Amino acid sequence: MHRMLPKILMLIFCFCSYAATASTENTELSNNLNKIQSLIDADVKALPNTKGEIKSFLEYRIGRNAALLQDTLKTQVEKADPDYAFLKPYIVKQLVFTNEVEAYFEKQRANLMGQVGSGDDNKIMVGLMQIQREQDKLFTAEKSLLSWAKDAGIDTDAQSKTFIATLITRADDLNSFVYYNQERLTQAVADVQVAGADVSSEQKSLVVELKERLDQSSTSLSTTIELLDSLGQDTALYKQTLFSISGDITQDVLNFDVASSLLSEWMTIAKTQAMENGAGILFKLIIFSLILFLSSLVGKVVKRVVQKTVSNSKLKFSMLLQDFFISLSGKAVFALGLLIALSQLGFELAPLLAGFGIAGVIIGFALQDTLSNFASGMMILIYRPFDVGDLINAGGVTGRVSHMSLVSTTIKTLDNQRLIVPNNKIWGDTINNITVEHQRRVDMTFGIGYGDNIEHAEKVLTDIVMAHPLVLKDPEPMIKLHTLGESSVDFIVRPWAKPEDYWDVYWDITRTVKMRFDAEGISIPFPQRDVHIYQTAAE
């Protein structure tokens, strides 16, 4: 027994120390909560005797201190082992306080509703929106307090039923208010569209104001739906309203009641529209399809006519210009038919064309490089520096043009590579059309030795050139002694040939000159240098 006594005393000491610490903490917490509650009570007592800005300030301070007090309670409740015996009276007092605030807001709301029609309805609506925002916070706080009270063992059945009834009534009111604001906003937007450039500042302000009202009422309805959901209430009807207004697809849409209700409503609307306007809509769709079909046929016929016209024209249009006219004619006819067809469906063409114009400006900024190629293609189309089949040197590429468009040019090189070159690269550089002329001069140079007979060499070169079947007689070939070089006497040989025969003439004459010079004993010198070595006698 004597051995156990120290341990017992130690346990008693630890328990007393813990109790003293807990008591100290509860005392500090109690003092803090009482201080905040005293500030709230003082402001609530002074509130009825104030007006204007002072009243707004007191309301703000009451709300701020109430939120601070609830946050303090929330911290204590969320502890691992909350002391509900200590917190219980504060929770009860906060529930009473929220009921008083709720009654205060209802009184304020009733006063504002009683002033409707007095001439300042806009100010009244602003006040109602403010009350809605404050009630969102109030009801959220009351839901938390009821949950804490239940955990603390407080009987809240009656107050919970009243709270649910209040939320359902509020949801019904907000549901109607949302639809009302939506209809007014739709009408206001329609009025602005009708006014066009003559829209007034009052009409613009009304649209902004109604948008703010709709946003606030939708937010309050969403908050009320969340509270009712947490209390196990059916909110399918209210969620349908939110979905109809916002169009947002959330998890609520997956709710069978919400989805079935929306589907039923849409089916009813579709059925009504079909019964009332079905014949007219069907007739318009048939006319729309018929106009598009006829436009497509006419477009094909016009393309064939234009193709035949431009290909046989005495103006000798380039292939690019022919393709441009053919493609443009067919698309223009179809576009005109599409506009006529849309007008049969009731579309206003003026706003549609204006929209296309705006879209064109936006696309133009986004596709500046492509439009630069298009503009270069138009310049090539107009000035025709080359055509399909021409051999050109442009954009750093040499080859024959195989295809042209308003954006790019396809060139097949001499070694059979296909290169697609942007038109702005071609138009922004030097364009050498090698085959555009009917004759092309073949420039060659041949050298003979200083000891060879000049007249004989000149006669041999003339015979070779004049005997070649691809060399043109007109213009007459030129064969002249050109320069006296370091190692040779050089002749220039310049016959003319068709562009497509250029290389055949060049290669054939070069080969023949070598063979004839060898047969005639005419030397073809190569660069050489004589080196002379002098020796002197040693001194």
Disulfide bonds with the S-S distance in Angstrom:
none
